[in-house]
Every structure is written in structure tokens, then in C-alpha cells.
Amino acid sequence: MAAFDLIIKGGVVSTASDTFKSDIGVKDGRIVALGESLDGGAQEIDARDKHVLPGGIESHCHIEQESATGAMTSDDYYTGSVSAAFGGNTTIIPFAAQHRGERIPDVLRTYHDRAAPKSVLDYSYHLIVTEPTEAALNEDLPRAFEEGITSFKVFMTYDKMIVSDEMFLDILVAAREHGALTMVHAENNAMIKWMVKRLIAKGHTSARYHAISHPEASEVEAIGRAAHLAGFVDAPLLIVHVSTDAGARIVANARLEGQKLFGETCPQYFFLTRGDLDRPGAEGAKFCCSPPLRDEATQQALWRHLQAGTFQLFSSDHAPYRFDESGKLSAGPNPPFNRMANGMPGIELRAPLLFSEGVNKGRITLNQFVALTATNAAKMFGLHPKKGTIAIGADADLAIWDPGLEREVTAASMHDNMDYTPFEGMQLTGWPVTVISRGEVIIEGGELKAERGRGRFLKRAPFAVVGYEAGPAPELDSARNFGATLL
């Protein structure tokens, strides 16, 4: 009998902290050996001149999910997970969205039924909470935590999704007590509605006005308010898809003061600008997302924040709607900006974009790349050390990258269920060429080797960072926390 099911030989291995040349021995889906000149493998992969990295963990994507208006994303759990796999990912954590009038157990049952027969990758969910009723807070959320769903998301905007500040506090406290991490879409709803009303009244309806209707101030105010609410009840909070320099500075300063605040950003804010919304006809609809695209100066500021550690996560916010009547143009061939489906695809390009323009251009190190695309998500969402690293005992979730492979991005080369990519025509260097999930080669030679439904649901551990424990708030003496200890 072979000593190993698989040996990956001669590659340069990188984790979030170290880079070294090593063979990797895999047995029963786990990494069981790291060393030189390993032999005795039933299967061998030659990784000379290539990087062997932990498989990516895409922790912000919308797959087979209805929007608040009832529109379904174009990717189901098969096409979405396949596209993620071709992008070097081995785990996905999409959202399970509760809409008004729905009970959380029913929501989770729906998403289990969608994911289990289709996903080629291991998966979990973040639970979107829109109705934090007494039953939800005292029965449904604790049950979800017991099932291993230890993160959920709230919205500070969208009339059909928004929670009030009081509701937000209830959710933060429930999360803190059970060891969950709250995520927040932070934009000021009143500012946006005020702007939309006036722009439409003046006849400003083209896609370019989407960015104008979501001013930077709306994000900055909401991030600041969210940070204060979380600080008041001493609860951890992740600000998702930060798109502004000022918003990122709030995250950085709160972390400097010791608050358990975390930041995430996305490729679109680094590689696209609001000028893309001003394309002819309805073409600008392809670039409509929220928060919206910003300008070139903001791009440079966000790179500095990424380099400095303000952001712990670099996620796609994959929200695919086709450029037809089923998606972007559901309100007509040239819809007003406030009726364009909101979101864009990117799950397959998240890591290649960051590798090409971050690692290969010297903006970030390979170790930072691993942290941003895999390890930090594994730690924050209760999957480490089983996922997100290369270590003895970890799942053999690996991506072998050719750092010099050049490709042009085209819609035809993507594997999602979309008819366009917003990154069309970009020339990227560095791509994953082999992807391995639990010791099984699932992508090789540009071909899918995985079977539909091979992915497993991941029961995640409670959220944990150094110095943080779940439970009631500790004794606090800060004036801003006065009264929180009574909760």
C-alpha cells in the first residue's frame, strides 16, 4: 500500500507567515507530511517552478439567492462553485438570506436543499437577518449557532432589508453571547433615498447617477455609526465591502484603539472606477454595485490600506445578474439607475486579480496574499486550522499557481453562468493551474474533474480572536459604554 494517496513535489509552499520549498504528502484527504524527497505516493503532481498555496476561501458571494425584489442571481451552487474552483478556491461561504416574514429554520432548510446536491466545493453560509424578533433572537439564532453557522449579516440600507439601530444592537448582543461574528453592509439609507428622489426628479436616470446617489458620505457615516454601536456593546463586527478611504480610516483607527472591528474590501474598488458607469447606452448597468465604484485616487488609498493591514479580507462580493431581461435589464432595455439589478460577477477573478496586480507587481507579499484570500477568512469564520493553511492535519485544500502564466480576461473564459465580465480585456499574470479539495484533484489542465454535489457543509466553530471570548460584556469603564454592562 502506498504511503500517500498524493504527493505534490518540488513546489514553493507559502502560508500566511512562511515560504519554503517542500513536498506535501496527502493521505485520506488531509496533509500528513511536509518534507524533502517524499516518495511512495499513489499519485504525484510535479509542482516545480510553481507556488503551492492554501485553497482560497471565498467568504462573500451571493449564490442562488433571491434579492429583496425577488430577482434570483444567475449562478446556482453548481455554476457558482465551479467558477470559484477555477479561481483557485476550495471553500465558499455564500449568504442564506432571510426576507421579511420568513423563519430562520425555513431559510436554512431552503439553502441546504440548494447547496447539497450541486456544490463541488465545501461550503457554509452567513445568515442574513432582517427580522430579529423575540423568537429569532431567543430560539432561531441559537439553533443556527448550534448547527455551526457562526456569522450573519445585517443591512443599514435597502427598505426591505434594513434593520434599525435598536435591532442592530439586539443582533450584536445575541452574536456576542453565542460566539458569532456580525457583518454589516454600511450605507446611510436616508442619504441614498434623498439623493435618488432628487436625481430622478431632475431627469438624471442613466447608470452614472448610481454612484452619485450613493455618496461617499453615506458609507462613512454608516461605518462610523456601526462601529460605535458595536463598541457600545463590546461585540465584534466586520464591515464588508469598504469602498472609501475615510471609511477604511474609521476601521483602522477603531482597531488601533483596541476595538474588535474588522474590514473587508473587493476587487471592483481596485480595478474599476465610476467612469465605467458612464458607458454608452445601458452598458453602464454592468458596473452597477453597492457601494458603488469610486475614483482613481480612492483606488490608490485602498491599496495603501491593504498594504497596511486595515483590511483582513479581500472578497469578490460576487452578485451575478446577466445583462438581459432576467437580470440587469429586468426593468427594460435602458432602465433608470435605481431599477438596475445591483451587483456584478467576480468570484473566479478575485484571487487572480490580486495575485497579478498585487503580488506580481510588488504591492503585497505572497504571504499577505494568502492571508487575504484564505487564512484570515478561515480564522474569522471558524474554519482554521482545518482550512486556510498548509500544515500537518489540515485538509488537503490546495491551489498550485503558475506565477508567470499570462491570460487575457474574457467572458468566454469564465465558468460562471454570466454573459459578461466587468474585467473584460484585462491582461493578468499568474493563475491557478491545479486545484485540490480534500486531496482530490478537482481542476487540472483547464478541465473540471469534480462531480456535482461532492462539496460538504462545514460546521464552523465560534468566532474567536486573541483576547476575545464569547459571552456577556465585561465590566467597562468607558463613558461610551456606560450602561452596556446592564444588558
Residue, then its C-alpha position, 0 to 999 in steps of 0.5 A: m500500500a502506498a504511503f500517500d494517496l498524493i504527493i505534490k513535489g518540488g513546489v514553493v509552499s507559502t502560508a500566511s507567515d512562511t515560504f519554503k520549498s517542500d513536498i506535501g504528502v496527502k493521505d485520506g484527504r488531509i496533509v500528513a507530511l511536509g518534507e524533502s524527497l517524499d516518495g511512495g505516493a499513489q499519485e504525484i503532481d510535479a509542482r516545480d517552478k510553481h507556488v503551492l498555496p492554501g485553497g482560497i476561501e471565498s467568504h462573500c458571494h451571493i449564490e442562488q439567492e433571491s434579492a429583496t425584489g425577488a430577482m434570483t442571481s444567475d449562478d446556482y451552487y453548481t455554476g457558482s462553485v465551479s467558477a470559484a474552483f477555477g479561481g483557485n478556491t476550495t471553500i465558499i461561504p455564500f449568504a442564506a438570506q432571510h426576507r421579511g416574514e420568513r423563519i430562520p429554520d425555513v431559510l436554512r432548510t431552503y439553502h441546504d436543499r440548494a447547496a447539497p446536491k450541486s456544490v463541488l466545493d465545501y461550503s457554509y453560509h452567513l445568515i442574513v437577518t432582517e427580522p430579529t424578533e423575540a423568537a429569532l433572537n431567543e430560539d432561531l439564532p441559537r439553533a443556527f449557532e448550534e448547527g455551526i453557522t457562526s456569522f450573519k449579516v445585517f443591512m443599514t440600507y435597502d427598505k426591505m432589508i434594513v434593520s434599525d439601530e435598536m435591532f442592530l444592537d439586539i443582533l450584536v448582543a445575541a452574536r456576542e453571547h453565542g460566539a458569532l461574528t456580525m457583518v454589516h453592509a454600511e450605507n446611510n439609507a436616508m442619504i441614498k433615498w434623498m439623493v435618488k428622489r432628487l436625481i430622478a426628479k431632475g431627469h438624471t436616470s442613466a447608470r452614472y447617477h448610481a454612484i452619485s446617489h450613493p455618496e461617499a458620505s453615506e458609507v462613512e457615516a454608516i461605518g462610523r455609526a456601526a462601529h460605535l454601536a458595536g463598541f457600545v456593546d463590546a461585540p465584534l463586527l466586520i464591515v464588508h465591502v469598504s469602498t472609501d478611504a475615510g471609511a477604511r480610516i474609521v476601521a483602522n483607527a477603531r482597531l488601533e484603539g483596541q476595538k474588535l472591528f474588522g474590514e473587508t474590501c473587493p476587487q471592483y474598488f481596485f480595478l474599476t472606477r465610476g467612469d465605467l458607469d458612464r458607458p454608452g447606452a445601458e452598458g453602464a448597468k454592468f458596473c452597477c454595485s453597492p457601494p458603488l465604484r469610486d475614483e482613481a485616487t480612492q483606488q490608490a488609498l485602498w491599496r495603501h490600506l491593504q498594504a497596511g493591514t486595515f483590511q483582513l479580507f479581500s472578497s469578490d462580493h460576487a452578485p451575478y445578474r446577466f445583462d438581459e431581461s432576467g437580470k440587469l435589464s429586468a426593468g427594460p432595455n435602458p432602465p433608470f439607475n435605481r431599477m438596475a439589478n445591483g451587483m456584478p460577477g467576480i468570484e473566479l477573478r478575485a484571487p487572480l486579480l490580486f495575485s497579478e496586480g498585487v503580488n506580481k507587481g510588488r504591492i503585497t507579499l505572497n504571504q499577505f496574499v494568502a492571508l487575504t484570500a484564505t487564512n484570515a477568512a478561515k480564522m474569522f469564520g471558524l474554519h482554521p486550522k482545518k482550512g486556510t493553511i498548509a500544515i500537518g492535519a489540515d485538509a488537503d485544500l490546495a491551489i498550485w499557481d503558475p506565477g508567470l502564466e499570462r491570460e487575457v480576461t474574457a467572458a468566454s473564459m469564465h465558468d460562471n453562468m454570466d454573459y459578461t465580465p466587468f474585467e473584460g480585456m484585462q491582461l493578468t499574470g499568474w493563475p491557478v493551474t491545479v486545484i485540490s479539495r480534500g486531496e482530490v484533484i478537482i481542476e487540472g489542465g483547464e478541465l473540471k474533474a469534480e462531480r456535482g454535489r461532492g462539496r460538504f457543509l462545514k460546521r464552523a466553530p465560534f468566532a474567536v480572536v486573541g483576547y476575545e471570548a464569547g459571552p456577556a460584556p465585561e465590566l467597562d469603564s468607558a463613558r461610551n459604554f456606560g450602561a452596556t454592562l446592564l444588558 
